[in-house]
Amino acid sequence: MRRAALLALAATLIVLAGCAQRPSLRIGHLAEQPDSALMAEIVAETLRQAGARAIAVACPDLVNCGRRLQAGDIDLLPGYSGSARVFFRSRAIQDGGLEAVRQVLASTGISVTPGLGFSAPYVLLMDSNKALAKDMTSVEDLSRLEDARFAVPPGYTRQPGDGLLALARRYGLDIQPSAVEEVASPGERMAALLAGRTDVAVIRAPYVRPDLGLSELADTLDFYPRYEATVVIGPRAEEHRGFVESALKPLYGALMATEVEPAIREIIVQGRDTETVARRILVAEGVIDAESPTVRRPEMVVAYTGAESLSPLGGQAILALRRAYPERPVNMLSVAAPLAALEQGKADLALVHTSDFFELTWDGLFRGRDRRGEAIAAIGRRHFLLLVREGMPPEANPLSGRIGTPPGWTAGGKVAARMLVLAGRGPDLRATGPSLIRAVRAGELDAAIVMLDADTQAALQELPAEAPKLRAASLTDWLIGAPFFLNEVRLPTSPVPGQKAPVDTFSMQVLLAGPAPQGRTGPVHGGPASAIATRNLPLPLREAESIANAAESTEVPDPVLPSFRDRQAVTANGITESPWLETILIIVGIAFMAWAGWLLAQPVTRRGS
């Protein structure tokens, strides 16, 4: 018996020793901030691999996280070296580098690990077109912007050291509190910029997609310190510091910006699951062997062609879908024909132009309507521009000389070719927008019709204002019969540098489209399976309405296009399209016929026999 008691005691000691060697750690992160959540998940999973129990705990803002760390409510706080200012309101850390922060924190019971390899400074963003129009290139230029509106992270306005009010003091800006809106999601801050609801957004650099049409304002006074990614260890976790630093060693210097920044944008823009992305990074770094099985959320697949998904309008479409479907990741699928992808069930939605709803050939022939899609939401517009070589007389018809258009496989190329067919001719050269601009400037072409996509706009902005060697002419003056699906618009100023006169031209919409009832290959109504959601069926009216509202566009789809609102009108007239009602009625009918058949099959029993 004594021996059994000794064995039990030894077993208890072993268990207690194991528990002592397996710390429980709470990792703090900022709520609704994808970079903070991703870093917390990477740190937590790495600690779990080392044997610790680790959970992530969200806090509303950085100051709250700092206080909870000091109070011992959380043990670790993945973050950035420059943000250590929140722990010391009375003592500024001007450098922001890890070594400077480490020295200041040395006597407080708070320490920091070596750097993880990337940095994430704050940046101030403006819509590129507005910044260009108002000549805004740096933070100090904001002093010339009257009644500027700001969108900032929660708690950032009064954040010690590097908050918005501290920035205003350093640059002498007059920022009214009523003009500042705290918006938790970085994506919504960028969406507010693109939609014109705010003038300036404060965002961490890794969030910014360089192709969204946003311009960064230079910090000419070096107000912001360095923000090197690290893990802050609180007083309560000091006893486990050796374990933590050893467990996290595979991460030191390993998380490069080229890997982390696309992952952060993937989470915020496409809605990818943070845990899945974190595990993928850790597998790539060799921290864990393989990804464990995870529950995969259904994706919203959007078909597109060309570079439209990478344009500001493409970014607005993705953000609209993220608002309408916050729980569904968005996957962009590059295809040759987006409406065909809808018909084939390869995509749920398509990012298209007005012209995609019509069958146009590469040489400008019109073959009728393409009935495979219906418009859900208008995202914005693409403008066409007639560029004329230097020296051409204003009275000369540019469409009668040597003229170029975009490639025949693009939407812009097909529409431009259609314009020339209606003018009684064809193009002399088909090339990209930048190539056509060079050809006109070199005198190889008399004129070119281009679509103002991102590449063409960038090529125009690079032209010297003093000698652009071309000018923008009003396309509406020379094109008598335009394709019926285009709209006349006036550009307030010419996109050509140094030319301020307005330009009259044509434009078409960029839209999100869904499968049309006429274009389906499977049934929409007519059986028990009609209530089962599958691809290539029209979107339910409620979902289509949600996307249209989330787009926050000032436009509705062009009246010449088929729209989900056509189905709304049918429903409003008393004709329902509910597949569930049809399914229930059909099942009841089948049950009734089965019951009637069963009655008929029963033997007849005569009364009195």
N, C-alpha and C positions, 0 to 999 in steps of 0.2 A: 504493500500500500504506500509505503514511504517512497518507493521507486516511482510509482505512478504519479504521486504528487510532484516529485521532482521533474518528471517529464512534462507534466502539465504546466509547471512554472516556466520551464525552458521554452515551451511552445509559446506561452504568453509573452515572454521577453522577446522572442523572435518576431512575433506579430507587432509588438509595440515598437521594436527597432525599425521594422519595415515601415510602420506608419510615420515614425519620426523622420525617416529618410524620404518620405513621399509628401512634400509640402502641398498644401492647398492654397492656390493663388487666385486672386481676383484681378482681372485685367480691365482697366477702364478704357472707354473710347467715347467719342462724341457722337451723340445720336444723330442719325441721318447724314453723317459725313462719311462717304464711301472710303476715303483714304484711311481715316481713323479706324473704321470697322475692319477694313482689310488688314491693316497692320496688327490690330488686336487679335484677329483670327489666326494670322500667321504665327504670332508669338504664342498664342494659346496652344495651337496644334503642335508647335515645336516643343513646348514644355510637356505636353502630354506624351509625346514620343520619348521624352527623357524620364517619364514616370510620375510626373506631377499631376495633381488634379487642378484643372484650370478652367475657369468660366469667364465669359466676357460680360461686363457690366456697363450699361450706357449711362451717360450723364448729359444734361441739357446743353452745357457750354463749357468752355475751357476753364473759366474761373471756378465753376462748380467742381470740375474734375480735380483741379489743383487742391481745393479745400478738402475734398474727400480723400485724396492721396495723403495729405498731411495729417488728417484725422484717423487714418488707418482703415477707412471704409473700403478702399481699394488698395491693392498692393503694388501694381505696376501700371504705368501709363505710357504706352507707345505714343510718341509725338515727335516734336521738332525742337532742336536746341534753342532757337530764337524765342520759342514760346515759354521758356523758363522764366520770362519776365513776370508771369502771373504769380509766381511764388514770392516775388520780392518787389512790392509796389514802391518801396522807398529807395531801392538801389537798382539803377538801370544796368542792364548787361548789353553794352553797346555792340560788342563783337558778335555775340550770338554763336560763335564757334564752340565746338564741344569742349575744348580745353578751358576756355574762359568760363563757360557755364559750370564745368566740373569744379573749378577753383572756388567759385562763389557758393556753390552748394555744399562744399566740403564740411562746413561746421554746422550743418542743419539736420543731419541724419538722412538727407536725400542724396542719392547718387545717380549717375547715368552710365549706361553701358557704352561700349564703343559704337561708332556709327554703323548704320545698316547699309549704307552705300548710296543713298539718293537724298535729294533735298526737295523741299516743297515751299518755296516762298509765296507770299501773298502777291497778287497782281491786281491792278485796276484795269477793267476792260470797258471799252465802248464799242458800239456798233461801228464797223469800219466806214460805212457811208457817212454816218453822222460825224465821225472823227475827221474824215477827209473834208467834208463840207465846212466844218468849223475850225479846221486847222489845229486839231488837238493831237499833240504827240507826247506830252509829258503831264505828270500830275499837276505841276504848277500852272499849266494852261487852263485847268478847271476854274481858276479865278475869273476867267472871262466867260464862263458858262453860267448864265442867269438861272436861278431857281433849279439848280441841278438836283436830280433825284437819284438816290443811292439804294442799291439792294445789297445787304451784307449778311454774313452768318449770324445766328443767334448769339447774343452777348458780345458781339464784336464792337459795337458802337463805343462802349465805355471800357473795353478791354485795356488793362494797364499796359503802358509801354508802346504797343504797336496797334492799338485800336483806331477807329475812325476819328474820334475827337483828338487823339494824340497826333494823328496824321494832319488834321486840319490846323492844329497849332503850329506844327513844324512848317507847313507850306503857306500859312496865312490864309486859309480858305474859310469862307463864311458858309458853314453847313448847318442848315436848320434841322432840328430834330424831327420836325413834322415831315421833312423830305426824305427821311431814312426809313426803309422798310426792312425788317429782319425776316429773311427767307431761309428756311432750313436747308432745302435741297439745292445743291450747286446747279443742277440741271434747270430748276425753275428760275434761278437767278439769270442763267444764260438765256432761257426762254423769254424772260421779261425784257432783256436787252433786244433780242431779235424782234419781239412784238412791239417795241417802242413804249413799254409801260415804265421803263426806268432809263436813266441816262448812263449811269456808271454802276458796275457790279464788282464787288470784291470777291475774289475767288482764288483758291490755291492753284498754283501753276499746273499740277498734273491733271486737273480737270479739263483744261482748255484744249479743245480740238482746233488745230491751226487752220482748218478749212471751213470753220463755221462763219466766217465773215466778221470776226471780232478783232479789235486792235488793242494791244497792250499799251498803257501809258507809262512812259519811262519814269523811274524813281530817280530823278536827277540829283536829289539831295541825300541819297543813300539812307533814307529813313528806315527802311526795313533791314534788320540784321540777317545773318545767315540762318537758314532753317535746315539743319542736318537731321535726318531721321535717326532716332535713338529710342531707347526705352528708359524711362525714369523709374527708379526703384524707390518706393516710399519707406518711411521709418519702420512700419510694421513688418516689411519684408526684408529688412536689413540682415536678419539672422539667416536668411536663405540666399543672400547675395551671391555667395560662391556657387551655389547650385544654379541660380538663374544665369549668371554670366557664363558658366560652363555649358549649360544646356543651349544657350542662344549663340554659342560660338560659330556654328555653321552659317549664321545669318550675317555676321559682321562683314561689312564690305561686299556682300554677295548680292544684295537686292539693287540692281542697277535701274536707273531711270528708264532705260529703253525697255525694260521688262515690266516695271511697276506702273508707269504712266499709262500705257495702253490697257493694262488690266483695270486700272481705276476708271478709265473712260468706258471700258466694256461694261462695268458694273453700273455706272451712272446713266450712260446713254442707251445701252441695250438691255439693262435690267438683269444682268447675270447674277446668280446667287453668289454672295460673298464667300461662303464656305467652300463652294466648288472651285472658285477662282484661286483662293488661298491654297488649297490642296494641290492644285495644278502647278502653282509656282514652287511649292515645296518639293513636289516630285521632280520638277525640272532642276532644282538645286541639289537634289540627292539627299534631302533631309528625311524624306519618307520614301519607302520603296515603291508603292503604287497607290493609286486612289482607291478608297473603299467604295462600295456601292452607295450611290446616293439617289434620292428621289428626284427625277428630272421633271422640272416644270414644263408644261407645254409651251412651245415657242410660237410667237407671232411672226410668220415668214412674210417678208415684203420683197417682191420682185422689182428690179429696176434694171435700166440699161444705161451705158455710158458712165459719166462721173456724177450724175445727179445726186446720188446718195451722199457724196462727199461735199456737196455744196451747202451754203446756208439754208436753202429751202429744204434740202434733204435732212439737215439737222433739225429743222422745225418739225418736219413730218415725224421723225423718230421720237422727238420729245412729246409730240401730241399723242402718239400711241402709248408712250410710257405713262402719260397722265390718264388715258382712257383705260389702259390695262396695266396697272402698277405691279401686278403679280406675274406678268408674262414677259419673259425676255423677248427682245426684238432681234430677229436674224435677217440681215440684208442679203438677198440672193441675186447675184448678177446673172442676167439672162439676155438673150438676143431679142426676145419678144415678151414683155411683161404680161400682156393680156393672154397670151398663149399659156404662160405659166399658171395663170388663174384657171383657165379652162381645163388644164391637165391636172389640177389639184396639187401642183407643186408649191403654191403660195396662197396665203390668205388674202393678201392685199397687193396692190401694185402702185408704184410711184411713177406717174405717167404725165405726159403733156396732153393738151387738148387735141393735138393732131393724132395721137395714138388711138383715138376713138373713130378714126377714119382710115380707110385703106388707101395709102399714098405710096406710089412706087418711087424708086430712087431718082427717076427722071421726071417726077412731078405729075404723073398721071393720077387722076382721082377715080377710084373704083367702087365708091360707096362707103357705107358705114361699117365699122367693126363692132358687132353687137355682143361681144364676149364680156364686156365690162360695164359697170355703172359707177358714176361719180359718187364718192362719199363726202369728201371735203376738199375745198380749194385751199392750197397752201400758200401760193403766191403766183408771181408772173415771171415769164421770160420775155424780154424785149428783143426785137430785131433792130438792126442799125445798118443804114446805108452809108458806107465809107467811100469817099471820092478822093482821087489823087490831087495833089497840089497842082494848081495851074489850070484845072478844067474850068471853063467859063460857067458861071452860075446858071446861064440860060441853056446850057447843053444838057441833053437828056443822059444821065449816067447809065441808064439801062440799055442804051443803044451801043455802047462801046464794049471793050473787053471787060468781062465781069466774072467774079468768082463767087462761089457759094460753099458752105460747109460740106463735108463728106456725105455721099448719098445714103449711107446707112444710118445716119443720125436723124433725130427728129427735126433739128434745125435745118439740115441739108435737104430733107424732103419738102419741108414747107417753103424754103427759099427757091427750090426748083419749081414748085407749084406756082410761086409768084411769077417766075420768068415764063413759064408756060402760058399763063394768063396774059403776059405782056408780049407773047408771040415769039419767044426765043428760048435758048437754053444757056447754061453756064459755059464759060471757056476754061474754067479751072475749078476743081473741087479740092479743098484743103481745110485744115483746122483754122480756127480763128486767128491765132498768132501768125500762122503762115500766110494767111490772106492779108493781114495787116502789113507784113514785110513786103509782100508782092505789090501792094498798092503804093507803099512808100518808095519802092524801087522803080516805079513806073512800069512794071510788068503787067499791071492791070489798071484799067481806068476807074473801076469801082468794085466793091464787094458787098454782098449782103451777109452779115454775120449775126449770130445769136449771142446775146450778151451773157454767156455763161461765165463761170469763175475764171477760167483760163484766158478768155478773151478780154474780160475786164482788167485782169492783171497785166496783160500785154499792153493795153491802152494806157494804163497808169504809169507804165515805165517809159512812155514816150516823152521826149523833152518838150516842155510847154512852149519854149521859144521857137522850136522848129519841128512840129509833129509831122510835116510833109503830107498831111492828109486832113480832111475835114469831114464832119458828119453832115449829111444832107437829109432833108425831110423826105422820107420814103413815101409818105402819103401824097406828096406833090406829083410823083412820077409813076406810081402804081395805081392805075385807074380802077382795075378790077382785082381786088384782093380776095384771097380765099375767105369764104363766108364765116369760118370759125375763128378768124382773127379779130381783134378789137383795136380800134384806133386809140392811141395814147399820146400824151405830150410829156416828154422828159424835160423837167424844169431847166436843166443845164446840159450841155453836150458832155458825153463821157470822154471826149477827146481833151487832154490837158491844154489849158490856155484858151479854150473856146467856151464862152459862157452863155451863148444864145440857146434858147429852148429848141428842141428837136421834136418834130411830129413823126411818129412811126407806128408800127403795129406790134402787138404782143399776144401771147397765148398763156393759158394758165398751166401751172403745175399742180397736180391733184393726187390724192389717194383714191384709188378705185378698188372696188370689190367685184366678185363674179356677178354677172347679170343673170336673171332668170332665163333669158333666151339663150345664154351661152353655156348653160350647164350641160354636163354629160351624165349626171345622175339625177334621180327624181327629187323634186322639192316637196311635192305632196303625193299622197296616194298610197299609203301603206303604213304598217307599224314602224318601219325603219325611217319614216319621214321625220320623226322627232329626234333622230340620232344625228348629232352635229358632225358633219364631215366636210372636208375641203371641197372646193369648187361649187358650193352652194351659196346663194346670196346671203349676206350678213343679216341677222335678225334686225328688225327696225330699231330696237332699243340700243343695240351695239353700234349700229351705224350713226345713230343720233349722238351717242357718247363720243365717238371719234370726231364728228363734225363740231361739237361743242368744245372739245379739247384742243382743236386746231387753232382756236382763237384768231381766226382770219377775219378780215373786214369784208371778204368776198364770199359769195356763194358760187357753186359750180355754174358755168355758163349755160344759159337756157337751151343752147343747141345740143347739149349733152344729155344722155340718159342718166337719171339720178335715182338714188334710193327714195327720194321724196316723191317720185312718181308712184311708188308702191304705197307710200303713206297716204297719198290722195285716194288710192283705191280702197285702202282700209277705212279711211274717213267716210267713204260713201257706203259703208256697211258691208263690204266684202272683206272677210278676215283671211289672213294668210297663216294663222297659227297652226303649225304642224302638230302640236300636242292635241288640239281639239279634233283635228282630222283623225289622228291616231286613236283617240278614245272612241270616237264614233265608229271607226272601222272595226275596232276590237269588239265593241258592243254588238255590231252587226254580225260579226263572225260568231260570237257567242250565241246570239239569237238563232242563227241558222243551224248551229250545232245542236242546240236544244230542240229545235223543231225536227231536225233529222232524227234525234234520239226518240222523240215521241212517235214519229212515223214508224220507227223500227220495232216498237213494242208490239207484242201479240195482242190481237183484238179479243177482249173478254166480253162475251154476251151476258146480258143480265138474265139471271134466272137459270142459267145452264149449270 
